[in-house]
Amino acid sequence: MVGALKMKSWLKTHFAYLPSRNSFIIIAADVVLIATAYIGAFLLRLNFDINYPSVLYSIKHTIFLVILIKMFLFYFFNMYRGMWRYTGIVDLINLLKAATISSLLITFAIFQMRVFSPRSIVIIDWCLTVILIGGLRLFIRWYYWHSSLNGDRSSSTWSQLFSSIKRNPRAKKLLIVGAGDAGERILRGIRVNSKMNYEPIGFLDDDPRKVKKLLHGIPVLGDTTVLPEVALRYDVDEVLIAIPFATHKKMRQIVEDCKKAGVDFKIVPTLTEIIDGKISINSVREVAYRDLLGREPVKLDEKRIVNTLVGKSILVTGAAGSIGSELCRQIARFKPERLVLYERAESPLYDLELELKHHFPDLLTIPVLGDVQNTEELFKTFSSYHPHVVFHAAAYKHVPMMERHPWEAVKNNIGGTRNLLQISDRFRIERFVLVSTDKAVNPSSVMGATKKVAEQLVQLYASRTKSRTKYMVVRFGNVLGSVGSVVPLFRKQIRQGGPVTVTHPEITRYFMSIPEACQLILQAGAMGSGGEIFVLNMGKPIKILDIAEDVIRLSGFEPYEDIEIEFIGLRPGEKLHEELVGSDEEVIVSDHEKIFVIKGNGQKLETMEEEIDKILAVCSLQDAGRIREHLKRLTFFTYKPDISLVTENGPEEDKDYKVAN
């Protein structure tokens, strides 16, 4: 017994893999098939007449050598480590390699032994080996696939294996839009997973070369324009959109056609969701408004980002917020030395820590329950973890709420930012990135004004020649799905039966997805040399009314018929239209297509620090009128836009905005 254990230990040391019990069954079958192929080669070569002494002598003295050589090479090429039910191209390539090299070795051995063996025997033997060994593995895969279609494998009999495949009458008839990589993977996922209760009946694809072709036996029935007709003809139960990066126009067309046909529809996850580990290619989800947004995937210059983040200590404030949490997920992919999560909300911070530890177990994640208004906590955090890069995403963002509590907006958005800038300068960090908003441009609200002052503070610190820190600002508009975003509000109102409330029929906003915004924040942070305000290309502004109508339709209702839309008027501090660039700011095209650079030429108060001290002192009195007066002195200027580079709309009409009194 002890000797057997020692032998097993020795084998584990010298061989990476010991075959399992099932593998020994396959090995035994391979031995039989190798012998069959070798004898069969002689039979085929000699017209099934091998009753000659020289032939029998040759087979008798070489067959065990042939088996030994082939089995060794099969093992060497990992042919007994595969999962039989998933036999694929890689396994076939390994078989071809093993069979070819073994045939060469067998030829050399037979030549040395000088036994009777025509040269064509080796070629025929190679062909039979590939056919028999490969056929066995394909049969095993087919067996498992067939069993998954018929339920429990144990209930399948050998007679069932050779019977026709019966469709599950409860399976949904599925039409897949997109016969590309995503569609093909979805089809394979459905076939190997009996829990996905679907019967694919066909594909639709706009590539004319694919129409009428077969993909794993399933036909491409036409292009996407025939979706309603195909859905009716084949009694389709559900449509799966397998075009992860379809344009918003194409997406809208497909969704409208599905609604016309009266069929349910879902979508394959995007590449970003798959990379982030949130979902797999075989998963599907409901079509969300972000799918109709139609923004192209971000192309990152990862080399720059790697140099900024890899092996560095990174601190993110507001880490558990909408932007902060996604920033942490994106940063974690670049393997920093440590990631410090600075957040004052206890439960979201705990949830984020658990999530990051699950998806990035090798990352040192440090949660810090702290407030940017607390200078002592900031000093302790910087002293303990010495961050190289700071992403400052902590801020109050709700416009009407900050109109009611302007002192809180000032203390958090201005005072907190200054605290963080001072401590960053003291510890001489490498980079400081402020996450800002389009509401800081010519602000009409307390929230926007405080973010404008925060931007000016960052530029003030960047202008100090003695500082080694590169300070920069990243400014963008609304993000879909963030706290306070209109889409979650609309969905909640729809679940309650309506009405959906919109402030004004003409109100517009810029939108992008949270992952896209965070990717561009990382890119801009890596590009900056100090003092820049980076503006993300938000595309064209979108009418909130259009969003409301789209979300209602995505929820399976018709606007104004099933769900009413009610206009409630602009709230305090809200603009009808937001802007991304001020009149005193010069727009420069950067070397990234989705990022623009602003060089600020506007007013910079020499007494800014003193003014901030004064406004913070007034905050303790909670005097809203005096706070607004101070904000007006800090941010007031005339607005003359030139934003054609950023919005893709061309210049807009000149307007004058002032901070609300």
FIDRENVEX-260445 format. One line per 4 residues: number of its first residue (from 1); their letters; for each residue x, y, z of C-alpha. Coordinates in steps of 0.001 Angstrom, whole numbers. Example, Ala and Ser with C-alpha at 12.3 -4.5 7.8 and 13.67 -1.06 7.14 Angstrom:
<atoms>
1	AS	12300,-4500,7800 ~ 13670,-1060,7140
</atoms>
This chain:
<atoms>
1	MVGA	0,0,0 ~ 2801,2383,943 ~ 4650,1470,-2246 ~ 1562,2214,-4341
5	LKMK	1158,5639,-2735 ~ 4833,6413,-3365 ~ 4434,5379,-7006 ~ 1374,7600,-7365
9	SWLK	3259,10515,-5814 ~ 6172,9931,-8190 ~ 3820,9885,-11170 ~ 2181,13148,-10060
13	THFA	5603,14717,-9779 ~ 6747,13635,-13226 ~ 3431,13822,-15063 ~ 1087,16830,-14940
17	YLPS	-1985,14675,-15298 ~ -3187,11232,-14182 ~ -6108,9877,-16256 ~ -9443,9410,-14510
21	RNSF	-11458,6193,-14469 ~ -13467,7313,-17500 ~ -10242,8154,-19294 ~ -9024,4565,-18839
25	IIIA	-12145,3376,-20631 ~ -11314,5699,-23539 ~ -7681,4550,-23458 ~ -8796,915,-23732
29	ADVV	-11094,1824,-26632 ~ -8225,3683,-28353 ~ -5940,647,-28031 ~ -8560,-1489,-29778
33	LIAT	-9123,1140,-32489 ~ -5373,1609,-33106 ~ -4954,-2141,-33536 ~ -8010,-2214,-35800
37	AYIG	-6636,646,-37940 ~ -3230,-1032,-38293 ~ -4631,-4441,-39245 ~ -7219,-2737,-41456
41	AFLL	-4435,-955,-43340 ~ -2930,-4312,-44296 ~ -6358,-5683,-45252 ~ -7111,-2719,-47521
45	RLNF	-3640,-2711,-49054 ~ -3672,-6487,-49776 ~ -7312,-6774,-50879 ~ -8304,-8488,-47623
49	DINY	-5879,-11343,-48188 ~ -3205,-11289,-45499 ~ -2756,-15048,-45097 ~ 926,-14854,-45948
53	PSVL	3716,-15782,-43504 ~ 5610,-12529,-44133 ~ 2505,-10384,-43561 ~ 1462,-12204,-40396
57	YSIK	5040,-12050,-39113 ~ 5163,-8284,-39799 ~ 1862,-7620,-37987 ~ 2782,-9835,-35038
61	HTIF	6169,-8179,-34473 ~ 5123,-4533,-35039 ~ 1560,-4086,-33756 ~ 2528,-3654,-30099
65	LVIL	5195,-1111,-31078 ~ 2602,786,-33130 ~ 167,823,-30195 ~ 2899,1955,-27783
69	IKMF	4115,4814,-30013 ~ 602,6094,-30751 ~ -611,5891,-27179 ~ 2456,7746,-25924
73	LFYF	1944,10551,-28459 ~ -1795,10688,-27777 ~ -985,11211,-24111 ~ 1768,13716,-24951
77	FNMY	-711,15818,-26981 ~ -3233,15880,-24097 ~ -5825,13723,-25807 ~ -6886,12244,-22462
81	RGMW	-7319,15542,-20658 ~ -10213,16838,-22740 ~ -13861,16958,-21683 ~ -15428,14512,-24103
85	RYTG	-18762,16286,-24305 ~ -16965,19424,-25598 ~ -14707,17823,-28226 ~ -13823,20486,-30780
89	IVDL	-11319,21819,-33297 ~ -8426,21907,-30814 ~ -8901,18195,-30033 ~ -8982,17374,-33753
93	INLL	-5764,19323,-34342 ~ -4072,17456,-31477 ~ -5197,14159,-33014 ~ -3754,15129,-36401
97	KAAT	-443,16104,-34794 ~ -214,12886,-32783 ~ -1182,10671,-35738 ~ 1277,12370,-38102
101	ISSL	4286,12237,-35765 ~ 3515,8646,-34740 ~ 3313,7615,-38409 ~ 6754,9096,-39036
105	LITF	8205,7275,-36007 ~ 6520,4000,-37034 ~ 7940,4301,-40559 ~ 11436,4756,-39136
109	AIFQ	11000,1838,-36696 ~ 9696,-562,-39358 ~ 12554,424,-41653 ~ 15039,-435,-38894
113	MRVF	13338,-3767,-38124 ~ 13383,-4737,-41840 ~ 9991,-6459,-41783 ~ 7491,-6639,-44632
117	SPRS	5480,-3432,-44828 ~ 4572,-1589,-48057 ~ 4996,2190,-47731 ~ 1296,2781,-48366
121	IVII	466,845,-45178 ~ 1566,3806,-43058 ~ -594,6244,-45073 ~ -3668,4010,-44881
125	DWCL	-3035,3422,-41182 ~ -2832,7220,-40610 ~ -6196,7754,-42331 ~ -7938,4963,-40437
129	TVIL	-6496,6149,-37115 ~ -7811,9687,-37614 ~ -11219,8401,-38743 ~ -11675,5870,-35930
133	IGGL	-10185,7850,-33030 ~ -11774,11130,-34153 ~ -15084,9371,-34827 ~ -15186,7975,-31296
137	RLFI	-14776,11437,-29786 ~ -17333,13018,-32091 ~ -19759,10225,-31224 ~ -19313,10988,-27513
141	RWYY	-19988,14682,-28109 ~ -23072,13855,-30212 ~ -24302,11536,-27472 ~ -24128,14263,-24829
145	WHSS	-25714,16807,-27174 ~ -28551,14428,-28004 ~ -29053,13664,-24302 ~ -29280,17370,-23441
149	LNGD	-32075,17749,-25972 ~ -34002,14800,-24514 ~ -33591,15634,-20835 ~ -31833,13371,-18345
153	RSSS	-28986,11437,-19960 ~ -29725,8332,-17877 ~ -33126,8006,-19490 ~ -31656,7822,-23008
157	TWSQ	-31409,4316,-24435 ~ -29240,3127,-27297 ~ -32332,2878,-29462 ~ -33077,6532,-28743
161	LFSS	-29600,7536,-29887 ~ -30380,6419,-33416 ~ -33917,7750,-33476 ~ -34922,11154,-34756
165	IKRN	-34604,14084,-32373 ~ -37970,15107,-31016 ~ -38642,18736,-30295 ~ -39679,19660,-26808
169	PRAK	-43269,20877,-27277 ~ -42760,23382,-24449 ~ -39672,24935,-26069 ~ -40023,28494,-27334
173	KLLI	-39519,29015,-31055 ~ -36557,31363,-31280 ~ -35512,33647,-34127 ~ -31937,34916,-33842
177	VGAG	-31130,38290,-35407 ~ -27451,38225,-36375 ~ -25680,35224,-37905 ~ -22224,36339,-36770
181	DAGE	-19978,35200,-33922 ~ -22445,36155,-31185 ~ -25328,34368,-32921 ~ -23235,31243,-33499
185	RILR	-22147,31117,-29839 ~ -25701,31609,-28650 ~ -26860,28715,-30854 ~ -24143,26434,-29463
189	GIRV	-24996,27546,-25931 ~ -28655,26672,-26445 ~ -27803,23232,-27810 ~ -25525,22224,-24938
193	NSKM	-27720,23694,-22199 ~ -31052,21975,-21803 ~ -32152,24637,-19302 ~ -32303,27189,-22133
197	NYEP	-35721,26036,-23294 ~ -35497,27246,-26899 ~ -35897,25767,-30360 ~ -33944,27952,-32839
201	IGFL	-35871,28058,-36109 ~ -33670,30443,-38072 ~ -31421,33475,-38341 ~ -31826,36915,-39877
205	DDDP	-28768,38818,-41095 ~ -28243,41896,-43281 ~ -25171,40372,-44964 ~ -26506,39118,-48345
209	RKVK	-23723,36505,-48490 ~ -25245,34724,-45479 ~ -28866,34620,-46650 ~ -30068,31049,-47445
213	KLLH	-26909,29583,-45907 ~ -26957,27161,-42963 ~ -25296,27816,-39603 ~ -24992,24552,-37643
217	GIPV	-27933,23303,-39660 ~ -30132,26346,-38959 ~ -31032,28457,-42034 ~ -30482,32186,-42498
221	LGDT	-34001,33112,-43591 ~ -33370,36645,-44836 ~ -32364,40123,-43743 ~ -33790,42047,-40796
225	TVLP	-36448,43776,-42912 ~ -38438,40527,-43177 ~ -38609,40035,-39388 ~ -42409,40563,-39040
229	EVAL	-43102,38245,-41974 ~ -40789,35485,-40695 ~ -42136,35792,-37145 ~ -45686,35293,-38428
233	RYDV	-44817,32462,-40852 ~ -42920,30371,-38282 ~ -45061,31319,-35266 ~ -42000,32724,-33457
237	DEVL	-42305,33092,-29679 ~ -39196,35184,-29048 ~ -36551,37148,-30953 ~ -32973,37262,-29731
241	IAIP	-30901,40215,-30976 ~ -27327,38926,-31348 ~ -25762,42116,-32720 ~ -24051,43545,-29605
245	FATH	-22850,46712,-31361 ~ -25778,47478,-33652 ~ -26368,51159,-34400 ~ -29214,52864,-32588
249	KKMR	-31153,53149,-35878 ~ -30862,49429,-36535 ~ -31771,48645,-32920 ~ -34854,50855,-33077
253	QIVE	-35932,49220,-36343 ~ -35578,45705,-34907 ~ -37420,46614,-31704 ~ -40247,48270,-33652
257	DCKK	-40544,45225,-35946 ~ -40704,42911,-32921 ~ -43465,44997,-31397 ~ -45370,45007,-34694
261	AGVD	-45085,41213,-34868 ~ -46192,40911,-31244 ~ -43200,38811,-30159 ~ -40984,39144,-27104
265	FKIV	-37397,40240,-27680 ~ -34100,40093,-25813 ~ -30494,40976,-26544 ~ -27059,39398,-26242
269	PTLT	-24798,41257,-23782 ~ -22224,43725,-25083 ~ -18504,42998,-25204 ~ -17979,45431,-22310
273	EIID	-20362,43465,-20071 ~ -18618,40203,-20984 ~ -15081,41558,-20365 ~ -16154,43045,-17025
277	GKIS	-17323,39621,-15954 ~ -20881,40772,-15397 ~ -22379,38311,-17857 ~ -21429,35533,-20294
281	INSV	-21941,35333,-24047 ~ -24608,32652,-23512 ~ -26634,34964,-21273 ~ -29394,37152,-22597
285	REVA	-31136,40146,-21061 ~ -33983,42491,-21759 ~ -33371,45265,-24285 ~ -32474,48401,-22309
289	YRDL	-32546,52034,-23327 ~ -28734,52094,-23550 ~ -29074,49656,-26490 ~ -31066,52297,-28351
293	LGRE	-28510,54988,-27532 ~ -26349,53643,-30357 ~ -22926,54767,-29137 ~ -19918,53093,-30706
297	PVKL	-17620,51029,-28433 ~ -14706,52949,-26942 ~ -11241,52241,-28354 ~ -8795,52644,-25510
301	DEKR	-5100,53388,-25759 ~ -4405,50779,-23114 ~ -636,51297,-23189 ~ -1071,54791,-21725
305	IVNT	-3539,53590,-19117 ~ -1262,50705,-18135 ~ 1598,53122,-17493 ~ -697,55180,-15263
309	LVGK	-2328,52403,-13232 ~ -371,49129,-13263 ~ 1466,48560,-10019 ~ 255,51894,-8603
313	SILV	-1732,52760,-5493 ~ -5059,54209,-6691 ~ -7629,56079,-4588 ~ -11207,56681,-5729
317	TGAA	-13481,59003,-3760 ~ -17205,58394,-3946 ~ -16130,54836,-4733 ~ -19540,53244,-4189
321	GSIG	-21479,55731,-6332 ~ -22622,55135,-9898 ~ -19479,56544,-11510 ~ -17099,55681,-8674
325	SELC	-18038,51989,-8534 ~ -17690,51542,-12296 ~ -14351,53382,-12176 ~ -13186,50862,-9569
329	RQIA	-14255,47948,-11774 ~ -12417,49404,-14760 ~ -9294,50234,-12738 ~ -9183,46730,-11239
333	RFKP	-8666,45261,-14732 ~ -5320,47077,-14975 ~ -3849,45365,-11892 ~ -2909,48259,-9614
337	ERLV	-828,47614,-6516 ~ -3829,48505,-4370 ~ -7229,50122,-4835 ~ -8430,52363,-2008
341	LYER	-12230,52754,-1924 ~ -12994,56060,-162 ~ -16720,56306,536 ~ -18997,57583,3313
345	AESP	-21997,55327,2569 ~ -21468,52160,4612 ~ -23688,49570,2883 ~ -22782,50397,-746
349	LYDL	-19088,50387,229 ~ -19439,46927,1776 ~ -21250,45617,-1325 ~ -18580,47032,-3637
353	ELEL	-15783,45492,-1579 ~ -17418,42042,-1795 ~ -17967,42416,-5545 ~ -14363,43411,-6265
357	KHHF	-12969,40640,-4077 ~ -15127,38122,-5937 ~ -14163,39246,-9441 ~ -10576,40305,-8660
361	PDLL	-9376,38023,-5832 ~ -5707,38935,-6377 ~ -6326,42683,-6057 ~ -5588,44364,-2727
365	TIPV	-8861,46209,-2105 ~ -8973,48620,840 ~ -12348,50093,1861 ~ -12149,53359,3808
369	LGDV	-15323,54682,5400 ~ -14603,58389,5215 ~ -15826,61801,4077 ~ -13869,64223,1881
373	QNTE	-14926,66985,4300 ~ -12944,65250,7049 ~ -9332,66434,6690 ~ -8070,64188,9489
377	ELFK	-9462,61068,7799 ~ -7977,62133,4465 ~ -4545,62659,6041 ~ -4683,59278,7747
381	TFSS	-5678,57563,4481 ~ -2923,59220,2442 ~ -358,58488,5157 ~ -1319,54814,5264
385	YHPH	-1699,54011,1556 ~ 312,56716,-280 ~ -1829,56881,-3434 ~ -112,57658,-6729
389	VVFH	-3341,58559,-8561 ~ -6590,60045,-7205 ~ -9932,59954,-9033 ~ -12264,62389,-7276
393	AAAY	-15838,61283,-8033 ~ -17420,62180,-4673 ~ -19993,64960,-5115 ~ -23568,65939,-4499
397	KHVP	-25256,65825,-7920 ~ -29022,66214,-7448 ~ -29893,69685,-8746 ~ -33259,70377,-7004
401	MMER	-32029,68919,-3697 ~ -28967,71171,-3719 ~ -31186,74181,-4403 ~ -32858,73425,-1073
405	HPWE	-29569,72752,742 ~ -26936,74967,-923 ~ -24690,74902,2156 ~ -24322,71121,1846
409	AVKN	-23417,71443,-1839 ~ -20730,74015,-1032 ~ -19241,72054,1884 ~ -19077,68810,-96
413	NIGG	-18396,69874,-3692 ~ -16119,72841,-2969 ~ -14778,72271,529 ~ -14269,68549,-7
417	TRNL	-12497,69112,-3318 ~ -10167,71699,-1788 ~ -9361,69342,1101 ~ -8464,66621,-1354
421	LQIS	-6366,68981,-3505 ~ -4444,70221,-476 ~ -3671,66731,796 ~ -2772,65534,-2726
425	DRFR	-368,68438,-3123 ~ 1156,67774,279 ~ 1816,64111,-544 ~ 3017,65004,-4080
429	IERF	869,62419,-5849 ~ 1341,61797,-9572 ~ -2137,62518,-10949 ~ -5371,64062,-9729
433	VLVS	-8522,63666,-11856 ~ -11712,65551,-10988 ~ -14929,64061,-12354 ~ -17060,67055,-13378
437	TDKA	-20339,67719,-15178 ~ -21771,69738,-18041 ~ -23814,71612,-15415 ~ -20577,73399,-14467
441	VNPS	-20678,75240,-17811 ~ -22294,78637,-17316 ~ -24117,77270,-14274 ~ -27739,78031,-13513
445	SVMG	-27934,75935,-10345 ~ -26146,75712,-7022 ~ -24884,72237,-7899 ~ -23493,73408,-11237
449	ATKK	-21892,76459,-9646 ~ -20142,74377,-6988 ~ -18763,72048,-9642 ~ -17572,75080,-11628
453	VAEQ	-15676,76328,-8589 ~ -14229,72831,-8118 ~ -12950,72931,-11719 ~ -11393,76346,-11123
457	LVQL	-9700,75042,-7985 ~ -8141,72175,-9913 ~ -6823,74594,-12535 ~ -5515,76867,-9795
461	YASR	-3479,74027,-8290 ~ -2316,72953,-11764 ~ -957,76480,-12405 ~ 1396,76309,-9446
465	TKSR	4802,75695,-11001 ~ 6303,73993,-7942 ~ 3718,71216,-7933 ~ 4787,67854,-9410
469	TKYM	1181,66629,-9500 ~ -693,66630,-12807 ~ -4130,68054,-12071 ~ -6925,67673,-14625
473	VVRF	-10705,67725,-15039 ~ -12959,65367,-17003 ~ -16325,66894,-17875 ~ -19319,65067,-19344
477	GNVL	-23126,65015,-19321 ~ -25658,62541,-17983 ~ -24960,58829,-17684 ~ -27668,56239,-18168
481	GSVG	-28465,54170,-15106 ~ -26789,56458,-12591 ~ -28454,57500,-9358 ~ -30935,60213,-10296
485	SVVP	-30999,59256,-13984 ~ -34354,59624,-15713 ~ -34530,56045,-17032 ~ -34845,54312,-13621
489	LFRK	-37410,56950,-12632 ~ -39433,56332,-15799 ~ -39355,52554,-15250 ~ -40573,52978,-11683
493	QIRQ	-43420,55226,-12838 ~ -44360,52720,-15561 ~ -44489,49859,-13015 ~ -46879,52004,-10978
497	GGPV	-49119,52453,-14026 ~ -48013,56000,-14860 ~ -48056,58786,-15563 ~ -44459,59278,-16661
501	TVTH	-43374,62798,-15717 ~ -41230,64990,-17991 ~ -40305,68527,-17002 ~ -40658,70136,-20457
505	PEIT	-41479,68823,-23966 ~ -38313,70421,-25415 ~ -35798,69663,-22658 ~ -32640,67919,-23882
509	RYFM	-29641,66292,-22252 ~ -26388,64631,-23306 ~ -26175,60934,-22490 ~ -23643,58118,-22468
513	SIPE	-23403,54798,-20653 ~ -21620,54499,-17298 ~ -18941,52057,-18609 ~ -18203,54312,-21579
517	ACQL	-17875,57385,-19341 ~ -15528,55582,-16954 ~ -13351,54199,-19734 ~ -12942,57695,-21125
521	ILQA	-12179,59083,-17654 ~ -9305,56594,-17374 ~ -8136,57466,-20884 ~ -8237,61211,-20250
525	GAMG	-6506,60772,-16904 ~ -3670,58934,-18650 ~ -3405,61542,-21441 ~ -3226,64665,-19282
529	SGGE	-43,66638,-18735 ~ -1672,68981,-16191 ~ -4166,71840,-16291 ~ -6496,70434,-18946
533	IFVL	-10242,70166,-18861 ~ -11148,67110,-20900 ~ -14606,67045,-22462 ~ -16059,63714,-23527
537	NMGK	-17728,63606,-26917 ~ -21338,63069,-25875 ~ -22720,63045,-29413 ~ -26027,64797,-30033
541	PIKI	-28286,65923,-27183 ~ -31379,63755,-26744 ~ -34882,64942,-25942 ~ -36069,63599,-22582
545	LDIA	-39533,63209,-24110 ~ -38107,60803,-26729 ~ -36459,58795,-23944 ~ -39745,58583,-22050
549	EDVI	-41595,57333,-25135 ~ -38865,54753,-25915 ~ -38783,53409,-22346 ~ -42576,53051,-22341
553	RLSG	-42432,51065,-25593 ~ -39573,48887,-24303 ~ -41779,48090,-21314 ~ -44465,46732,-23657
557	FEPY	-46841,49719,-23626 ~ -47823,52506,-25949 ~ -47231,56116,-24830 ~ -50353,58272,-24443
561	EDIE	-52540,55157,-24813 ~ -51438,52725,-22088 ~ -49167,55108,-20175 ~ -49697,58868,-20050
565	IEFI	-46847,61406,-20187 ~ -47298,64462,-17985 ~ -45298,67710,-18205 ~ -44541,69156,-14764
569	GLRP	-42355,72175,-15606 ~ -38664,72868,-15027 ~ -37492,72371,-11461 ~ -35401,74950,-9569
573	GEKL	-31942,75304,-11095 ~ -32690,73264,-14240 ~ -31831,74429,-17749 ~ -33789,73597,-20852
577	HEEL	-30543,72689,-22640 ~ -27127,71879,-21200 ~ -23788,72940,-22723 ~ -20374,71319,-22626
581	VGSD	-18060,74272,-23380 ~ -18100,77891,-22180 ~ -17440,81016,-24244 ~ -14091,81657,-22558
585	EEVI	-12846,78138,-23245 ~ -10860,77061,-26296 ~ -11578,73588,-27702 ~ -8628,71550,-28978
589	VSDH	-8927,68178,-30705 ~ -6925,65518,-28867 ~ -5390,62342,-30276 ~ -8441,60381,-29082
593	EKIF	-11562,60647,-31209 ~ -13948,60784,-28233 ~ -12022,63226,-26048 ~ -11554,66971,-26541
597	VIKG	-9272,69270,-24589 ~ -10242,72671,-23205 ~ -7758,75319,-22302 ~ -9492,77697,-19902
601	NGQK	-9037,81397,-20557 ~ -11739,82576,-18195 ~ -11613,84424,-14933 ~ -9392,83052,-12206
605	LETM	-9759,84930,-8980 ~ -6456,85598,-7265 ~ -8381,85616,-4029 ~ -10184,82338,-4737
609	EEEI	-8922,80636,-1587 ~ -10100,83617,499 ~ -13493,83615,-1224 ~ -13870,79922,-515
613	DKIL	-13046,80499,3149 ~ -15788,83138,3250 ~ -18432,80991,1578 ~ -17612,78030,3842
617	AVCS	-18024,80320,6851 ~ -21459,81388,5584 ~ -22416,77697,5201 ~ -22309,77275,8968
621	LQDA	-25111,79892,9130 ~ -27123,78069,6415 ~ -27807,81438,4765 ~ -28918,80408,1244
625	GRIR	-29084,83992,-102 ~ -25533,84901,900 ~ -24231,81536,-370 ~ -25709,82247,-3803
629	EHLK	-24156,85728,-3819 ~ -20716,84259,-3123 ~ -21209,81641,-5842 ~ -22204,84374,-8260
633	RLTF	-18957,86266,-7615 ~ -16940,83097,-8094 ~ -18564,81868,-11331 ~ -20336,84721,-13165
637	FTYK	-19355,85373,-16809 ~ -21020,85994,-20202 ~ -21746,82937,-22305 ~ -20978,82726,-26046
641	PDIS	-20775,79098,-27170 ~ -18712,77523,-29921 ~ -19264,73823,-29379 ~ -19497,72379,-32891
645	LVTE	-16500,70144,-32228 ~ -18111,68598,-29199 ~ -21821,68201,-29912 ~ -21677,67452,-33653
649	NGPE	-24597,69866,-34014 ~ -22753,73004,-35036 ~ -22863,76322,-33145 ~ -26003,77101,-31207
653	EDKD	-27734,80391,-30685 ~ -26031,82746,-28200 ~ -27602,82786,-24766 ~ -26917,84443,-21436
657	YKVA	-27121,82450,-18231 ~ -26466,83537,-14674 ~ -26393,81738,-11372 ~ -29902,81658,-9948
661	N	-30484,84070,-7077
</atoms>
